[in-house]
Amino acid sequence: MAAFGTSGLRGLVRELTDVVVVGHVSAFLRHLQSLGEFAPGMEVLLAGDLRPSTTEILEAAWQGVLDVGGAPRYLGRIPSPALAYAGFRARVPSLMVTGSHIPFDRNGIKFNRPQAELSKADEAGILAALPPFDGQRFSAAGQLHQRPQLPSADPSGLEQYRRRYLDFFVGTPLQGWRVGVYQHSGVARDLLPELLRALGADVVVLGRSEAFVPMDTEALRPEDRALAKDWVAQHRLDALLSTDGDADRPMLADAEGMWWRGDQLGQVCAALLAADAVVTPISSNTGLERSGRFARTRRTRIGSPYVIAGMEELLAEGAERVVGYEANGGFLLASRLQEEGRELHPLPTRDAILPMLAALIAAARRKKPLASLLQELPQRFTVSDRVQDFPAEKSRALLARYCDAETGLAAFNQDFVDLRFTAEDRDLTDGVRMRSAADEILHLRPSGNAPELRCYVEAASAERAEQLLQAAMQQLHAWRGI
């Protein structure tokens, strides 16, 4: 059954019938109307990713906008942050049809209010505004008897997003750099090469796919790790860039073909932007606090709505340069930044482009390899993976054993005795996060977007982190058979 997760409405494609999509889109706008953020006649922006199921869902969403008197405008297959930026700048609602990184047989809708992402508190208001089933408009299978056709895409949203970066990062700072772009089926696959060339880079495009490839930046496929190493060697690349399907999560590899962790990239970008306050979920690398670079840091539950809420709190407390990032690499900018007369406007939603460009340009200006930026970080190493086809209810039931105040630690150490990891304390902010006396971290939680049980590990060396992850994953795979 389609349901709200950490990034909007998600579900199997077969569950996202027209009646579900039309109903949720119209309910979203009715909810905004109750908040004074929408009125009939108001423009609503729509866009989508490159999944084959996206077109039909966009058509149903278009009808949902019409049902409440909105004026839909189609911006095409553009990055989620590009759509959000266009909506925030125009102060109108927007919605993106995307399943982001989740498997091919799923899709979803990400909703944006006129000046912010949808918050968790908004979900109840949307569900309360769902209309009753109308048998005259929908078939018994929930499909529209008459469906609208999408018009040609308006290119203005993508152009505004493109100018966001080229008006801030001026000149050709990447002159002399050879950069690869792994295109696969990501919606930013043509935008990335264009931006890099405009900034002076010699660009090599690689791996374009017309079949949709679900790229999870927190659980990269072995073939993607191998491709990075092969491509940087074969093409003599200084860096390799890509994104997930809707381009709100970055993928950045250095000249050794090593994909950076998203929380490493987030730390680097926050420092390069001279942030004084940083918000990140509990799953991100603890090098953030250990670095001592930032006046204020705040930890949240996993999901951009929680990061955004944390940034809003820091702004209210008087922080001036507030940013956020997630372990998946998505970077959020809460403050307007100014540099030598140039402005970078806030974009409080996950973005893949800003952190990658900031890292490349910083390394190029220093005339040092990209990997040199990582060497400046505290040497803490995080890895993650997930068990797929693992229902959230089952995950929560299994993890509940470790939540008891008196017996939880002992139960965990008994179940995971083969890991040589003795839990000393825990954090139940989001799932179960255990810390050992050796300052190692093992964090288990159900995914908020898909039926998956996720595992995050942190240790003092890359080798130990990988060893601990593989041992933990063996236990989690055994659980799937229970």
N, C-alpha and C positions, 0 to 999 in steps of 0.2 A: 504493500500500500504506500502511495506517495505521501511523504511527510516532510515537515521542516527539519533541517539539520543545521549545522553550524554555518552553512553558506546558502540558505534559502530552501526552496522546495526541491526535493530530490526523490527519485523513484525509478523503478524499471520503466522502460519506454512503453510497455504495454499498459502500465498503470496511469501514465500521463495522457489519458484520453482527452478529447476536446472538452467534455463536460467538466473535467477536473481543472484543466488549464483556464478555460473561460471563467469558471467560477472563482478560482483563486485570483486571477488578474482583476476581475471586477470587484472582488472583495477587498483586494489591496487598495484600489482607488477609493472605494467607499470608506475604508478605514482612514485614508489620508484626508478625505473630505471631512470626516468627523474631527480631525485635528486642525482643520483650516489650511491644509496643504494641497488641496485639489478642489477644482470646481469644474462643472461641465464647460466644454470649450477649451480647456487647458491642454497644452501639448504634452504628450507622453512619448518618450524616446524608447525605441526597441532595437535590439541587435542580437546576434547569435554567434555560436562557434561553428565549426565545420563538421560536426557529427551529422550523419545522414538523417537522423530523426529530428534535427533542429528546425527544418523548414515547416513541417506540419505543426509543430508546437508554436512557432512564431505566428503562423496563420491563425491558430486558435487564440493566441494572446492578443493579436490585433482585434479579433472580434470582442474579446473581453474589454478592451479599451473602448470600443465603440458602444458597448452595452451601457456604459455609464456616462456617455456623452463626451468622452475624451477625444482628442485629435492626435491619432497615432502618427509618428514619423519614424521611418525605418532607416537606420544608419549603416546597415549591412553587417558583414561578418568581420567584426572588429574586436579588439581586446576588451575584456570586461572593464578594466580601468579607464579605457578611452570612452566607453559609454558613460560610466559614472562621472567622469570629468566633464563631459558635455552636459549632463543633467545638472550637476552641481553648479556649473558656471551659469546655466540658463535658469536655474532654480525651478526645475520641473521634475516630475517623477520619471524614472527610467526602469527598464527591466531587461535582463540579459538571459537568453535561453542558452544554457550551458550545463554540462555535467562536469566541467573542469577536468579533473584528473581521474574521475571514477570510471569503472569499466564501461566498455562499449555498449552494453545492453541497457545502460541507464542514461538519464538526462535530468535536467532540472531547470529552474528559473531562479535567478538572483534578482531580488527587488531592491531598488534604491529610492529613498525619500528625496525630496528636492535638494537637501543639503547634507545628507548623510546616508550611510547604509541603513538597512532595516535593523532595528535592535531586536533582541530576544523578547522584549516587552511588547513589541508590535505584533508578534505572531498570534497572540490570543485575540487581538482586535480583528485581525484578518479572518481567523477561523470563525469568529462570531458573526461576521458579515457575509459568509458564504450563502449564495442564493439556493432556493429549493430546485430540485430537478424539474426541467421543463421538457416533457415528452414530445411536444410539438416541434421543438428545435433540434432535438438530439435523437439519434437512433437508440435502440435498446443497448447497444454496445457503447453508447456514450459519445458517438461521433456526430458532428454537425451535419445536418441535411444539406446546408449550403455554407460553403466556407469561403472566406475572402482570399484574394491572391495578393501577395506582397508586391509593392511597387518597386521600381529601381531604387537602389540604395542612394541615400544622400551622403556625399563624401565629406561633409563639413565636420562631422564629429571626429573622424580619423585625422583630418588635417589639423584641427585644433590641438589634438593630442600630440601630433608630430611636432607642431610649433612649440609646444610646452618645453620640449627638450632642446630643440635647436635654437630657441631664443635665450636659453639659460647657459647651455654648453656651446659657446661660440667658437668660431674659427675651425681649424683642422688639427686639434690636439692629438688625434690618432694617426697622424702622418707617419709612415714608416712601419706601422703595425699591420700584421697579417692576421685577420680574424675570420674564423669559420662560423657559419650559422647552420645549425642542425634544424632543418625546417620541419621535418615530419609532417604532421597535420595540424600544427599550431596556428592559431588565427593571426599571430604576429609574424608569420614566416616571411612575408614580403616587406613588412614595415622595418624589421630589424636590419636587413641588409641596406635598406635605404638610409636609415639613420646613421649607420656605421660609415657608409661611403660619404655622406654629407660631412662627417666629422674627420674625414681624411683617411680612413682605413682602407686597405686592400682586402676585399671580402671574397671568401670562398663559400658558396652555398652547397649544402650537403644533405642527403637523406630525405628529400621531399617525398611525401607519400600521399596518394589520393585515398587510401584506406585510412580510417581513423585509428590513431595510436594513442591509447590512454597513458600519459606520462605522469607518474607520481613522483614528485621531487623528494619525497621522504622514503621512497621504496623503489629506487631505480632498478631497472631490469639489468641482469648481467650483460646482455647484449649492448646496452647503452654505455655501460662502463668500458666494454671492449672497443666499441666504436670510437669513443673519445680518444683513447690511447692510440688507436690506429690512425685516425684522421690527423691529429696534431703532428704525428711523426711523418705521415705521408705528405702532408701539405705544408709542413714547416710553420705551424700556426703559433702565434703568441697567445691566443685564447680561442675558446670555442663557446658560443652562446646558443641558448635555446630557451624555451618556456614550456609550461604545460599547455593543455588544449586551449584555454581561454586567456592565456598570457597574463595571469595575475601572480604566477609563481615563476621565479627565474631559475635558469640552469646555467651555471658558469663553470667552465673548466680552464685550467691554466695550461702552460706550455708542456707540462708533463702528462696532460690528459687526465688530471684528477678533477672530478666534479667537486666543487665546493659545497659544503653544507650550507643550508639556508641561514642558519643562525650565525655562522661565521661571516657570511656576506652581510647580514644585518648589522653586526657589530662594526664591520669595516665602513659601511655606508653611514651609519649613525655618527661615527667619528669624523668622517670626511665632511659631513654637513655641520660639524661643530654643534651637535645636539647637546642640550643641557639636561634633558629629561627623556628617558627611554622606557617604553612599555613593551613587554614581551610575555608570552605564555610560559607556564611552568615547565614546559618541555624543552625550552631553549637552553643552550649551553650556558653554564654558570660563569664563563669567562667574562660575561657582561659586567657582573659585579666585581670580579677579581681584577679587572683592568684598571679600575679607579679613574676612568676617563670621564665619567658622567656624574653630574651633581646629584641627580635623582634617578632611581630605577624603580619599576613596579612590575610585579608578576601577576598574571591573570590565568583564568581557565583558557583552554585552547579554543580558538575561533576568533575571527576578526571582530565580531560584535563586542567581545569582551576586551580586546585590545583597544578598540575605539572608545569604549566607556572609560578605560583607564587613562587614555590620552585626554579625554574631556575633563577628567578629575584633575589632572596635572595642570591643564590650562587654567582651570578655575582657581587653582592654588597659586597661580602667578608664574608658572614656568613659561619661558619665552620661545625656546626652540625645541618643540616636542615632536618626537617621532615614535614609531612602533614598528616591530617586525615579528614575524612568526618563524618557527623552525622550518617551515616549508619554503622560506625565502621571501614571501610577500612582504613588501615594505610599505608603510603608511606614513604620510606626512600630515601632521596636524597644524603646523604653523606656516605662515608665509615667510619665505627666506629671501633675503636680498644680498646681492654680491656685485659690487662695482656697478650699481645702477640697474642690474638685471634682477628680475623677480622670478621666483618659483612659487606658484600658487599652491595652497594646500590641496592634497588629494587623500582624504581619510578613508581609503579603501586599499586593498592589496594591489600592489603594482610590481611588475617584473622589470620594467625598463630602467627606472631610476637607479636602483642599486648596481645593476650591471654596468651602465654607462659611467657612474661615479667611480667605480673601482677601476675600470679600464683607463679612464682619463687621469686618475690620480697616479697610477703606475707609469703611464706614458710620460706625464710631466716630470716625474722623478727620474725618468730614464732607467727604470728598474723593471725586472720581470714581475708579472702579476702576482706570483706566489710570494713575493717579498712582503706584500700587505698582510698575509696570514702570519708571517713570522713575528709580526709585532703584537699578535694577540696572545693572551695567556694560553699555555699549552694544555688545553682541555679538549677532549675528542669525543664527539657524539656520533652515533650511528642509529639507524632505525629500520624497522621492517614491519610487515603486517601479515596476519593469517587471513586470507580471504574466505568468503562464504561462511562467516562466523557470526550468527545473529547477535545483535546487541543485547538482547535479553539473556542469552546464554553467557555472554561475557560478564555482564553485571552480576549474574548469579554466582559465577566462579570467583570473581574478585571480591564478593561480599565477605568471603572467608577471612580476608586480610584486613577488614575494616574494624573489627572488634577491638576496643581499646585495650583489653587485657590479654587477648589470645592472638591478635592479628600478626604480630611480628614472629611469634613462635610458629604459627601455621605457615607463614611464608617461608621461613628458613627450613621447615620440614619438607615442604613441597619442592623447593628449589635447592636442595642440599647438593646436588651434582654440579651446581654452578660455582661452588667455592665462593659464594657471596653471602655474607652474614649481615642481614639487615639490622641496623641499629635504631633508625627512626624512619618515619614515613610522613608523607604529605598527601592528604585526600582531596586537594583542591579540584583535581580532575582525574578520575581514575585512582590508581594506587601507585605512588611514587616512593620507592624505598632508597635509602642511603645507607651505605655500609661504613664500618669503621675505617676502611681504606679510602674513603671519600669517593666511592663509586656509586653510580645511580642506575637503578633499573625502574622503569616507569611503564605501567600497563594501563591501557584504557580502550574502551570501545570507540570506534570511529563515530563521528557525528554525521557522516555523509553516506556511509555505505556499511553493509554487514561485514565488518572487519574488526579484528582485535589487533591493536597496534602496540608495538614495543619500542621504547626509546632507551638508549643506553648512553652513559657518559663515564669516561675513565681518564686516567692521566696519560695514556698512550693509545695510539690508533690500534695497535695490535691487541691490547687488552680489551678495548671497547668491542672490537670485532669478535674476539673470543667469547666474551660475555654475551653478546647478541646471539651468536650461533647456538650457544648452549640454551639460552632462554627460548629461542625459537623452536628448538626440539621439543621442549616442554609444551609450548603453546600448540604446536601441531598435534601432539599427543592428545591434548584437550579436545581438539576438534572431533576426535573419534568417540568421545564420551557420550 
